[in-house]
């Protein structure tokens, strides 16, 4: 009798509507990476609840896509009561949240010895405690349903020291480890938790590290700052970007979206660096 070759289960392939039916909650959705995540998820068929402390950006997204596709929910993730109320409202109106994407973040730049207590506290309140608040509220519901995905947008600064970024790097490292610990605890309930860690990405947060455009009318200093990011800066012990470009927000958003799909169904507790090779990770 001839033997039949074993064919492993074929992994799902990407399709434009592969997130159809998914309700996703995205924090920090008013601009930058958060806005890009909303746009990519909508393009893949998801319905998105967009949150941000500043309502202008998320309201613009709701107006652009319509409330049947994107709903805006002003939210300060540092307020646990507000987080719980918004999550409950989203589930009441839109249905079960199948994906949470933690993007909300702040950056306070200063040498470690010059950081103020307020800078340190505010950085951790948003970047770490905010992730805890949203993940706790959503994961409780996901585990009861035995399905769901959480993706926390961290930073490659969590894995490599950066001058002037001690509070930011420490807060992102804490958020990443929290997300992995959560993922370990909820894996048996069918919930996956991963981290996406961008490097330098062309957002307002990145640009705040560059010269003030008002004082750089011809853009020379800004161009030089961008070049230093790509080439590296020995004075700050910073490697360059091997791929030779600064990431666009959509580059990070696509990585997030992949981790929410069934193509990533066997990936959890993972930290995906999207930094063009800048950290030389092995």
N, C-alpha and C positions, 0 to 999 in steps of 0.2 A: 504494500500500500504506500503510495507516495507520501512523503512528508510535506506538510503545509508550513511554510515559513510563518513564524510568529510576527504579527504586526502590532507594535505598541500603539496605544491610544494616541491618535493624532492631537497635538495641542491646538487649541482654538486659534484662529487667525484673525487679524484685525479687520474690522469692518466699520464703516462710517457710523453705524447706529448700534455699536456693541454695548453701549451703556444705556440703551433705551429702557425705561422703567426704573432707573436708579434715581433716588433722591439723594443729593449730596449737599452737605453743609461745608462751606468754605469760609474760614475766618481771614481777616485781613484782605478782603476781596476788593477793596476800593481802588487799588492800583497795583502796579508792579507785578510780581509773581502771582499774587492772589487773583488779580484781574485776569491774567493769562490763564490760570487754572480754570476759572469760570468759563472763559471762551472755549477752551479746548474741550471741557466736559460737555458744554452745550452742543458743540459740534459733533460729539459722539452720541448725542441723544439723551443726555441726562437732564434732569430738572434740578436747578441749583438754588439753594437758599444762601444768599450772599450776605455776610456780616462784616461790619467794620465799625470802628469807633467814630470815624468821620462818615456821615451818611451820604455825602455828595456823590462819591464814586459809585457806591452800590445802587443808589437811586437812578443814576445814569444808566447803569447796566439793566436795571428792571425796565426802564423806559425803552431802551434799545431793543431788548429781546421780548418784552411783554411779560406780564405777571404769570402767565401760564408756563413760562420757561424759567425765568429768574425772578425770585422775590427778594426784596431787600429788608434787612433786619439790623438796625443800628444796635451795636453791642460792644460793651467794654468787657473783654475776656478776663479782666482782673477782678470782676464782681461775680462771685459764685452764684448769688441769687439771680442776677440778671441772666447768667448763662443757663441756669436751669429753666427759667421762665421762657427764654427764647427757644431752647430745644423742645420744650413741651409744646409751645405754640406751633413750631414748624411741623412737628409730628401730627398735631391735631388738624392742621390745614393741608399739608402736603402728603402726609403718610409717613411710614417708617423711614428713618434716615439709614441709608445703606452704606454711605461713605462719609467720613469726616476728614477734611484736609485742614490741618493747622498751619496757617501761614502768618498770622498776625505776629509782628515783631517790631522791636525798636533797637536803635543803635546809639550808644553813647561812647564817644571816642575820647580817650585820655590815657596817659601813662597810669599804670596800676597804682602808683603811689600818690597820684593826684585825683583819682576818682573820688567823687563825693559820695556820702552815704545815700543821698537821693538818687544819683545816677545808678548806683549798684542796685538799690531796691526797686527802682522803676524798671530796670532792664530785666531783673528776675521776675517781677510781677507779671510782665507781659510774656516774655519769651519762655519762661518755665512754668510759673504758676498758672498762667492762662492756658497753656497746653494741658495741664492737669485738670483744670476746671472743665474744659470742653470735652476732653477725652473721658473723664469720669462720667459726665452726664450722658454722653452718647453711648459709651461702651456698656453701661448698665442695661440700656435698652437693647443693644445689639446682642449681648449674651443671652438675654431672655428669648430672643428670636433665633439664636444660634446661627447668625450670619452677620457679616459686615466687614468693612475695611477702614482702618485708620492710617493716614499718612501724615507725618509731621515733617514740615519743611525746616530742616536744620541749617547747618553751614559747615563748609570744610574747615572753618576756624575751630570747630569742636574737636578736630583731630590733629591740628597742627598749631603751635603757638603763633600768635600774631602780635606785633607790637602795637600798643595803643588800643587793643581790643580785648582786654582781660575780662571785663564784665560780659561782653557779648559772647565771647568764646566759651566762657564758663557756663553761661545760661543755656547756650545751645547744646553743649555737651550734656548738661543735666536733662534737658528736654529729650535728647536722643536716647539716653539711657532709660529714662522713665518710659518712653514709648516702647522700648524693647522689653522692659520688665512687664509692662501691661500686656504686650503681645504674648509673652510666655504664659501669663496667667489665663488669658482668654482663648488661647489656641484650641483647647479642648472643646470650646463652645463654638468653633467654626469662625472665629473672628481673627483676621489678619492685621498685624500692625507693623508698619515699616517707616523708614526715614529716608527722605531725599535731601542730600546735602549739597547745595550749590556752592560754587566758588564765586568769583567776581561776575556779577550779572548787571546788565545795564538797566538799573532802576534808580528811583529817587534816592534810595538809601546808599547806593554805590556812589552816586554823583555828589552826595554831601561830603565825600572824602576828597573831591576835586576842587579846584579853585572856584571862587564865586564868579559866575558869568559876568556880573556887573563890573567886576574888576579885571576882566579878561575879555575885552571887547572883540579882539580878533580871534579868540579861541586858541591862541598859541599854548598857553599854560594848560588848558584843558586837554588839548591834543597830546601834550607831553605827559600829563598824568595818565591818560589812557595808555600811552605807549609803555610807561613804566609798569603798568599792571600786566601787560602782555609780555614784556621782556624780563620782568623781575626787577628787584631793587635790593642790591647787596647791603645797602645801609640799614635796611629794615629786615634783613635776613629772609627776604621773600623770594621764592622761586617764581619764574615766569609761567606762562601758560603754553605747554607744548603744542597745542593745536593752533596757537597764534591768533586767537580771537577772544573777546569778552562774550560771555553767553548773553543771549536774549532771553527775556522771561519765558517765552514759549518753549525754549529748550528744557527748562526746568518743569514746566507744566506738562509737557509730553511724557516725561519720566514719571510724574505723579499719576497721570492718567493710566499709563501702562500698569502700574501697581494696583490700580483699582479694577482692572479687567480680569476676566477668567484666564487670560494668558499668563497671569501671575498667580494662579490659584495655589501653587505650591511654594510661594515665597512669603515668608514672614520673618520678623526679627532682623531684617536686612537694612543696611545703611548704604544707599546708592549715591555715590559721589558723582555730581554733574559739574565738573570743574575743568574740563579740557585737559586733565592730567596734571593740574597745578600742584597737587600735594604729593605726586609721585607715589601713590599708594600701591602696595603689593598685596 
